[in-house]
Amino acid sequence: MRFISIDEQDVTLSTLESALKRTEAACLIERDEESDSEGVLTYKGDVYGQIEVNRLGDELFDAEIEELKESVQAADGAKRSEVLSVLNQAKAIIALRVLDQGRESEETLGKIDPLWQWLFAEREGLLQADSEGYYDASGLVLKVG
């Protein structure tokens, strides 16, 4: 899952962790002290996902945006041009590789939902879910995959 931010305000793991702790004090993003762009999202010590922030100009960011554009161009939908516009304006990608760790997927998704809710409330952009498509705060805007 990825949040594609077109917001001028930067997003760091420290910012995200602070926001999550306001909702759930047991949330933590474990990371190397040197990096504020990669980490592991945990809740009460259990791993829920690997999280990474990539920014405009990063090699991985550029490659990922191009790949996302290709999949959107192959999709049909009234909002395809709007999604492409977001991808063209993207400043950062907050990517979360969800790790169920033997839990029910609904339980895992419930623990990571506050992350997406905060991003929708505080940053401008879209959420992309593999094999599903693109979402705004109100729901699915373009089915892809």
N, C-alpha and C positions, 0 to 999 in steps of 0.2 A: 504494500500500500504506500502511496506517495501523496503528500500534499504539495502541490505546485503553487508557490507563492509569487505573486506579482507585486507584493507590497514593498514599499521603499524601506520599511523597518526590517532590520536584519533579524534572523532567528538563530539563537544558539541553543545548545543543549542546556546550558544554565538557565536560560529564560524558560524553556519548556519544563524543566524540572521544578522550578519555582512555581509555575502555574499548576502543575500536577499536584504538588504538595498542598496547595490551597484546597484542592478537591479531596485528595486522599494522602494523608501524611505519610503513609507507608510506601509511597512510590519513590523510586530512586532511579537515577540514570548513572550507572557505574561506568567510569571511563578512565583512561590514562590521564594523569594530572596535566600532561602537555596538550591533550586534545580536547577541544570543545566542539568537535564535529562528529565524533563516533562514540557510541556507547551501547550499553545493554540496559533495557528498561526492565526494572524489577518491581515487584509488589510483595512486601513481607518476605523478601529474600528469594521469591520464585521468579524465574525468568519468563518474561512475556514477549520480548522481541529485541532484535538488534536495530538500533536507530542510528541514522546518519544524516547529517546536513551537508548538502553539496550546493555550491554557489556558482552563479554565472562566472564563466571563465575557467572553472575547474574542468579538467579533461573529462572526468566521469560525468559531470553535469552536462556538458555539451553533447556527449555521446548518448546519454539517456534521453535528452530532449529530442534529439533527432529520431531516435527509435520510437518515442511516444508520438511524434508528429506523423511518422509513417503509418502507425496503426490507426490513428484518427483519420488520416486521409483515405484509408480503405473502408472506413465505417460509413454507414448511412444514418442520417438523423438531422433534424431541423437545427440543432445547436452545434453542429460540427464546426462551423466557422467561428463560433464563440469559443469553443474549446481550443481550436488552433490559435486564436488570438491570445489566449492565456499562455499557451506554450511558447508563442513568439515573444511574449513580454516577461517570461519567467525570470525571476531573480534568484530563487532558491528552491531546492527540492528537499523536503523532509521525508526521508524514506524509512519505513518501518517494515522489517522482515518479521512477520508474526510467527512466534514459536509456541505451539500449543502445549508441548511438554506433557502429553498424555491427558490434558484437560479437555473438556468439551469446548468446541470452538466458540460457543456462545459465551461461556465464562471468560475466555480469553478476550474476545471482542469487547465484552462489558468493561474489562479493566483498561483497555486502551481507548475506549470511546471518549473519555475526558480530554485526551490529547487532540483528537480531531475537533471536538466541540470548542476547545480553546482557540485552535487555529482558525476555525471559521468565524469565531467572535472577534478575534484580535488581528487577523491578517486577511488580506484579500487573495483569493485563489480558489483552486479546485482540488478535490480529493480524487485520486486515481486508484482503482482497485483492479488488479490483474483478473482477467477473464470476466470482468463485469463492465467497467467503464468509468465515467467521470461523474462526480457528484458535486453539487453545491450544498449549501446549508439546508435546502429544502428537499433534496433527494437527487435521484439519478437524472442527469441532463443529457448524457450520450452513452448508449450501450456500445461497448467495444469488446470483441473477443468471443 
